[in-house]
Amino acid sequence: MSATLSRRNALAALSGLAGAPILSMFDAEAAPKAYTLMPQKLTDGVWMVAGVPEAINTANGGAIANISILSTSEGAVIIDTGPSKRYGEQLRVLAQSLTGKDVARVYLTHFHPDHVFGTQAFPAESVAATEGVIKGLTELGEGFSAAMYQAAGDWMRGTEVVLPKHVITSSVEDIGDRRLRLLRMKGHTASDLAIFDEQTGIIFAGDLVFLDRAPTTPHADIGAWKVALANLGGIPHTMIVPGHGPAEDNTRGLDQTRVWLTEIDAIIGQAFERGLDMTEAIALPLPEWTNKIALARYEYERTVMHLYPKLEAAKLPKVGGRG
Amino acid sequence: MKVRLILACTLATLAGAASAAEDPMHSPVWAQLAARHFGTTPYVYDERVVVTVPGIVENQAQVPVTADARAVPGVTKLMVIADLNPIQHVLTLTPGPSAPYISFRFKVEQATPVRAAALAADGVWHVGSRYLDAAGGGCSAPAMARKDADWTETLGAAQGRIWRDGSGLARLRLRVRHPMDTGLAKDGTPAFHIEQVEMKDENGASLGTLELFEPVSEDPTVTMLLRVQPSTPSVSIDSRDNNGGVFRATVPAPWKSSQLANP
């Protein structure tokens, strides 16, 4: 079996051959892909590059998550780095052109690949993350990498997992004239960072908040997630930038994420209690309101596959063992 | 209902060339697999045999599948085959008095057609097919349990529950802790898997047997529909692995209708 040849190695091998005469005819098609990064100004000195409300695919190159850029007197602050080396490189150029300065600090909100695989484009010393994020990337980064190469294809070329060098231990950081509150939470993953900008009152929620796009749950603890949402809701703020979906000056993202988690969790829990197997639970109808939510069916299906094995292990009664 | 009869022997003679177009999955290996598993018994493609797989594979080592041949009369065997897996034969249910239905999870090495073949009263294998899109790697990844030094402590530990549904069948959900090593993992662990499960009533009468093969996921978790008497207080389940390990479980069968509305 060829399991030792990763997709990344395969692509690298192919690009190494690109100069060979037999492949030169493909050069035109192999021209580097470029993302279209369109910064949306949220307020003075704060921009969001919106992710598309889609699953990762070879058309969007994995650019599905929101990325934020803040200007400070010391340099740009970037929140999450996107899905690939190429994205990270474009993001760095964009941040320089918007703020007129180089990047002073990069924060990673959590360890999922659509948020962190652009990290390679930045000096590792400037990239800050919690110990939990670094641990998660250490353990699962290579697996994420294989999955990203599979889902996004050539967009991932040259992308490697790099670990942040700055471990977040404090709850506040001053970058130039901007004071940022670093809120270490959990629920979407075992370590989620939300950032509150004191100057503008904006909460950058990472994937603790989704809006009009169904939440993802591969590493979720739904109970803890709902606690985190309640805690975020208790912070007076002017705007919430979700990990996926539009930034708005209301609590729609907090509310919708909480209601989705509550209702999906209940549907799956009831399916389990009725004795349904996974494929049967997957086929159940979703609440009417989720028709307006991008990827509702897709993420529900994934969530069934994430939660069911845990329910079975925890809740099926013990009935025997070794004879 | 499209039902096309193809004689497996004819197919073998023609080396599959003429018949390849008949396979709704256009699988390159199906003709050989059919000849191997069905021998000279004829088979048809029959949409009444329903294979259900998810639209997305979230975990290549735990892909949920339901094979349901309840719409075909007199099914005596239900076999599940994944054409492009390194080990294609996933499991065979011999339902006895019970329903030709099983839900389970299995490991996939790449995208593949998944088949459920039901040997029916007419002496013909009725084959339902479904294409499963997947990234792969499930067969050659070591079992999760191999990272846990204490995995032998829980080997064979069983969990289960029975629901009675409106049609009088007992819906058994069963989970047995077992690494289900394929023998293909990079760590060189030899094949080690549960190979037989038999369900019996309180008098020892068989309620069906299940043969499992290497592709069935670690900690096999299955759902079956057993035909038990209303008076049956419990179902006993005897499992055996290929190292001679024997595991025994008894699942109470309370006679009360569940909320289950024939899914």
Interface residues (C-beta under 8 A of the other chain):
Chain A: M1 A3 T4 A146 A147 Q150 P218 R274 G275 L276 D277 M278 T279 E280 I282 A283 Y298 E301 R302 M305 H306 Y308 P309 E312 A313 L316 P317 K318 V319 G320 G321 R322 G323
Chain B: T52 V53 P54 G55 I56 E58 N59 Q62 P64 V65 T66 P86 S103 R105 E109 A135 G137 S140 L155 G156 A157 A158 Q159 G160 R161 W163 D165 R171 R173 L174 R175 L184 K186 D219 T221 T223 I237 D238 G245 V246 F247 R248 A249 T250 V251 S258 Q259 L260 P263
